[in-house]
Amino acid sequence: MTTSHSSNPSPLDTLIETVAVLRGPGGCAWDADQTHASLVQYLVEESHELIEAIEGGTREELLEELGDVLYQVLFHADLAAATPEENFDIQDVAAHLNAKMIGRHPHVFGDLTLDTAADVTAAWDGFKAEEKPERTSVLDGIPLGMPALSLADKVLGRAQKIGLLEVDSSFPLKIETEDELGPLLLAIVSAAKARGLDAERALRVALRDLQAEIREHERAPEVDASDAGIIGLPRF
């Protein structure tokens, strides 16, 4: 793995070298035995711990959890560097990410003018589409392994972007804040549990139906979305 040749390496360079030593000859047998697949559970766990630190932790907890997630990235990169068919290291990861960030910010690194965050958000999908022309559906690129609630938010957002869901669609319950929303969601899960129902699975099944509707509309662009009302959502 490539590291700095400076006589005073940065803490990041030192950490990169530490990972290499742990996974190298004479290092840790457990570390050397890991694969990308075997590390997934730890990446998920560390990501959730970081989210918890962001939402309610101290400075020290945030610092620690950011480090734990960074370690996962360095671990995967070192593993790839030692895998002939992959053959990339953390410097390659950084170079790829840097090129992507510059390409997705032509309003900063190019001549495009986008003055507000709303302007950037509106143009963002276009930037990504230029990078990935093989994607033909608004649903492409959504990780389906996301928790069902996060997946629902993502899928509904894509439906809104292509006009298949009203952005200001109404709901009979007046919900203005997350403090009001949280107990309502908890009550729904509680009611499901009391009846032996799996709320996560139920939402995921409903999302599969919604995604099928979205893809059907994409295959038949002549259909006016307004003819179908708010797709995939129950009427109360």
Solvent accessible surface area in square Angstrom, and as a share of the most:
residue,aa,sasa,rsa
1,M,70,0.31
2,T,72,0.42
3,T,33,0.19
4,S,46,0.30
5,H,183,0.82
6,S,62,0.40
7,S,106,0.68
8,N,125,0.64
9,P,69,0.44
10,S,49,0.32
11,P,117,0.74
12,L,92,0.46
13,D,22,0.12
14,T,73,0.43
15,L,52,0.26
16,I,3,0.02
17,E,83,0.37
18,T,61,0.35
19,V,0,0.00
20,A,27,0.21
21,V,90,0.52
22,L,60,0.30
23,R,35,0.13
24,G,21,0.21
25,P,145,0.91
26,G,91,0.87
27,G,35,0.33
28,C,49,0.29
29,A,87,0.67
30,W,123,0.43
31,D,14,0.07
32,A,53,0.41
33,D,110,0.57
34,Q,20,0.09
35,T,70,0.41
36,H,57,0.25
37,A,81,0.63
38,S,41,0.26
39,L,2,0.01
40,V,80,0.46
41,Q,113,0.50
42,Y,70,0.27
43,L,64,0.32
44,V,75,0.43
45,E,92,0.41
46,E,32,0.14
47,S,39,0.25
48,H,100,0.45
49,E,65,0.29
50,L,25,0.12
51,I,83,0.42
52,E,126,0.56
53,A,8,0.07
54,I,111,0.56
55,E,140,0.63
56,G,71,0.68
57,G,31,0.30
58,T,77,0.45
59,R,172,0.63
60,E,106,0.47
61,E,81,0.36
62,L,63,0.31
63,L,114,0.57
64,E,106,0.47
65,E,23,0.10
66,L,89,0.44
67,G,33,0.31
68,D,46,0.24
69,V,32,0.18
70,L,70,0.35
71,Y,54,0.20
72,Q,15,0.07
73,V,64,0.37
74,L,1,0.01
75,F,4,0.02
76,H,37,0.17
77,A,2,0.02
78,D,11,0.06
79,L,15,0.08
80,A,0,0.00
81,A,37,0.29
82,A,71,0.55
83,T,27,0.16
84,P,119,0.75
85,E,146,0.65
86,E,61,0.27
87,N,116,0.59
88,F,79,0.33
89,D,16,0.09
90,I,21,0.11
91,Q,73,0.32
92,D,71,0.37
93,V,51,0.29
94,A,54,0.42
95,A,64,0.50
96,H,133,0.59
97,L,91,0.45
98,N,89,0.45
99,A,65,0.51
100,K,62,0.26
101,M,67,0.30
102,I,71,0.36
103,G,47,0.46
104,R,25,0.09
105,H,46,0.20
106,P,35,0.22
107,H,39,0.17
108,V,95,0.55
109,F,123,0.51
110,G,41,0.40
111,D,148,0.77
112,L,81,0.40
113,T,99,0.58
114,L,38,0.19
115,D,121,0.63
116,T,74,0.43
117,A,84,0.65
118,A,73,0.56
119,D,57,0.30
120,V,35,0.20
121,T,88,0.51
122,A,88,0.68
123,A,26,0.20
124,W,67,0.23
125,D,53,0.27
126,G,39,0.37
127,F,21,0.09
128,K,44,0.19
129,A,59,0.46
130,E,142,0.64
131,E,68,0.31
132,K,62,0.26
133,P,105,0.66
134,E,124,0.56
135,R,100,0.36
136,T,127,0.74
137,S,14,0.09
138,V,39,0.22
139,L,6,0.03
140,D,39,0.20
141,G,45,0.43
142,I,12,0.06
143,P,80,0.50
144,L,108,0.54
145,G,76,0.73
146,M,42,0.19
147,P,71,0.44
148,A,1,0.00
149,L,106,0.53
150,S,50,0.32
151,L,3,0.01
152,A,10,0.08
153,D,108,0.56
154,K,80,0.34
155,V,0,0.00
156,L,49,0.24
157,G,24,0.23
158,R,37,0.13
159,A,0,0.00
160,Q,60,0.27
161,K,119,0.50
162,I,66,0.34
163,G,49,0.47
164,L,14,0.07
165,L,11,0.06
166,E,94,0.42
167,V,116,0.66
168,D,123,0.64
169,S,39,0.25
170,S,107,0.69
171,F,105,0.44
172,P,92,0.58
173,L,92,0.46
174,K,171,0.72
175,I,60,0.31
176,E,121,0.54
177,T,71,0.41
178,E,145,0.65
179,D,124,0.64
180,E,84,0.38
181,L,64,0.32
182,G,35,0.34
183,P,82,0.51
184,L,46,0.23
185,L,61,0.31
186,L,127,0.63
187,A,56,0.44
188,I,98,0.50
189,V,74,0.42
190,S,64,0.41
191,A,45,0.35
192,A,14,0.11
193,K,160,0.68
194,A,86,0.67
195,R,168,0.61
196,G,69,0.66
197,L,109,0.54
198,D,58,0.30
199,A,30,0.23
200,E,85,0.38
201,R,152,0.55
202,A,61,0.47
203,L,59,0.29
204,R,58,0.21
205,V,65,0.37
206,A,54,0.42
207,L,6,0.03
208,R,134,0.49
209,D,87,0.45
210,L,7,0.04
211,Q,21,0.09
212,A,58,0.45
213,E,63,0.28
214,I,0,0.00
215,R,88,0.32
216,E,92,0.41
217,H,28,0.12
218,E,54,0.24
219,R,164,0.60
220,A,20,0.15
221,P,110,0.69
222,E,141,0.63
223,V,71,0.41
224,D,79,0.41
225,A,18,0.14
226,S,85,0.55
227,D,115,0.59
228,A,47,0.36
229,G,27,0.26
230,I,40,0.20
231,I,4,0.02
232,G,40,0.39
233,L,65,0.32
234,P,94,0.59
235,R,187,0.68
236,F,167,0.70
